[in-house]
Amino acid sequence: AIAGRVGVPLTLDDFDFQSRGIPTIVNLMPAGEYLMEEFYYAGGLPVVLKTLLAANKIHPNTMTVTGRTTAENVSEAKNYNVKVIRPIDNPLTDQPHVAVLRGNIAPNGAVLKLSAASKHLQQHSAKCVVFDNIDDYKL
């Protein structure tokens, strides 16, 4: 929404491309074990950014609203709980946190939060009931 307001063309394909190769390193519920409070006390987002920077997954010299680069902003971040914010070489999963889905049910695409989807829901085959309005559904 913000990108659209400032005229930056951002598509689902951009999210799909950018998320590939980024493992899930934050161990938060519902997919993980810990609460947001524990994420905060482990070091929070600055630790995640510093971890991704060290793995060359994000650009270190991106200027932020603080007037400093991303790397400068997180240089002092410390991980106080590696069970909550895991190292990049020991992720919660090797898969990214989100996936872009496409198909006849979502021709314009849809975003799935993989870490919150049960494994048995990530592949599914079934008959589909299609109706044009609620009256057709009632039949």
N, C-alpha and C positions, 0 to 999 in steps of 0.2 A: 504494500500500500504506500509506503514512504517513497519507494523508488518511482512509482507511478506519479506521485505528487510533484516530484522534482524532475520528471522527464527522463528517467533512466529506464531504458527498455530491459526488463527483467522477466524471463519466462520460466516455466516449469523445467524446460530443458537446461537452463542455467543452474537451477537447484540440483537437478539430477547429475549434471557434470561435476559440479563443485563438491557434492557429497561423496562421490566415488573415491575410494582409496582413503577415506577418513574413518578409522575404526571408532567404535563406541567406547570411550574411555571413562565416562562418568557412570558410576554404579548407583543409580537412583531408582526408586520405585516409579512405575509399576514393574519394570523389567528387572530392576536390580533389588538391592537389599536396603538401601539407606534413604533417609528423608532429606528434603531440601535443607533443613537446618544443619545436618551433618555435612552436606556439600559446602555450605557457607563456612563452617568451622574448619573444614579441610583446606580451605584457601580459595574456594569459589572459582568464578570465571577467570580471574587473572592467572590461576594455576593452569587451567585448561588452555588458555591462550599461550602461555609460556611453553607448555608441553607441545602444542601444535607448532609453535615457532621452532622449537629445537628439532622437530622432525621435518622441517621445511614444508609444512602443510599450509601455512599462511604466510603472507608477505610481511617481513619485519618492518619495512620502512613506510608502511601506510600511515598517513597523517590522521590523527584523531581529533575530536573536538577539544581535547585538552591542549592542543598545540604541540603535542609530542607524538612520536611514532608509537605504534603498537608495541614494539620491542622495548622502548623506553618506559612505557606505562607498566609493563609487567616484569621488568628486570629484577625487582626485589621480591616477587611472589615466591612463596614457599608452600610446598605440599605437606600438610600436617597429617594426612591420612591417605596412604596409597591404596587402601581398600575402597575408598570412596572415589578418589580421582586416580585412576590407574595409569601406570606408565604406558606409553604408546606401544611398547613391545610386549605388553601383557594386558591387552584390552579386555573389556567385558565380552565383546564380540568383534570379529574382524570386519563385520558388515557396518555400513553407515547407519545412522540413526533414522534416516528417512529414505523412502523410495518413491519415485514417480511412476504411477501406473497408467497404462493406456490400454484401450480396448473398446469393444462395442458398448459397454456399459458406461465408460468414461471417455468418450471420443476426444474431449478437450484436455484430458488428463486429470489425475487426482493424486494427492499426496498421502502416503501411508506412513505412519509412525511405526517403523518396524519393531523397535524395542518394546512397544506396548502391545503388539499383536502376538497372540499365542502362535506357536509353531504350527499347530494344526489348522490355523486360519490362513496361513501364508500361501497355501495352494488348495484350491477348492474347485470341485466340479459338481454341478447340479442343474436340474431343469430350472428354467426361468419363467416366471409368470409376468407377462407384460399387459398393461392396461392403459387406456387413454384417460380415464377419469374414475372417480370413486364409484360411480354407478356400475362400470364394467367390473370393478373389483368385487362388488357385492354379489355378483352372480356366482 
